[in-house]
């Protein structure tokens, strides 16, 4: 339910990474997520932080993630 409310708000800020960022934010405690929904400035800050994390993931980490997913599908 929180994701359904949070996703459109995140999408307005960061269209391309909205799904991934929303997932990251939903890992936070519920009161923190509720605060983000109520505070556009706090949400912008957290979205920017999440995008920084995503940009700084090394290509090796991304490849490891892909290979793990491939093994799960087999």
C-alpha positions as a printed Julia matrix, in Angstrom:
74×3 Matrix{Float64}:
  0.0     0.0     0.0
  2.75    2.48    0.86
  4.46    1.64   -2.41
  1.34    2.58   -4.35
  1.4     6.01   -2.74
  5.16    6.47   -2.8
  5.88    5.37   -6.38
  4.07    8.24   -8.18
  5.78   10.76   -5.9
  9.2     9.28   -6.62
  8.41    9.08  -10.33
  7.82   12.85  -10.43
 11.33   13.37   -9.07
 13.25   10.55  -10.76
 11.33    9.04  -13.65
 13.95    6.61  -14.91
 14.8     4.99  -11.6
 11.44    5.29   -9.86
 10.84    1.57   -9.37
 14.29    0.85   -7.96
 14.32    3.95   -5.75
 10.83    3.22   -4.45
 11.94   -0.29   -3.53
 14.94    1.11   -1.71
 12.82    3.6     0.21
 10.3     0.93    1.19
 13.1    -0.87    3.03
 13.09    1.99    5.53
 10.96    1.89    8.68
  7.3     2.66    8.07
  7.25    5.95   10.06
 10.17    7.2     7.97
  8.38    6.29    4.73
  5.24    8.06    5.93
  7.34   11.14    6.65
  8.7    11.04    3.09
  5.17   10.86    1.71
  4.18   13.9     3.75
  7.34   15.94    3.14
  8.28   16.66   -0.49
 11.65   18.12    0.53
 12.58   15.07    2.62
 11.53   12.83   -0.27
 13.68   14.78   -2.74
 16.66   14.41   -0.42
 16.18   10.65    0.0
 15.61   10.12   -3.72
 18.85   11.98   -4.45
 20.68    9.82   -1.88
 19.26    6.64   -3.41
 20.27    7.73   -6.91
 23.8     8.45   -5.67
 23.98    4.92   -4.28
 22.73    3.46   -7.56
 25.21    5.5    -9.59
 28.08    4.4    -7.38
 27.41    0.68   -7.64
 30.4    -0.78   -9.41
 29.92   -2.68  -12.68
 31.28   -5.78  -10.92
 28.48   -5.55   -8.35
 25.93   -5.21  -11.14
 27.32   -8.25  -12.96
 27.31  -10.3    -9.76
 23.69   -9.38   -9.25
 22.82  -10.43  -12.78
 24.58  -13.75  -12.45
 22.78  -14.47   -9.18
 19.45  -13.76  -10.85
 20.37  -16.03  -13.76
 21.11  -18.88  -11.36
 17.75  -18.45   -9.65
 15.89  -18.74  -12.93
 17.6   -21.99  -13.97
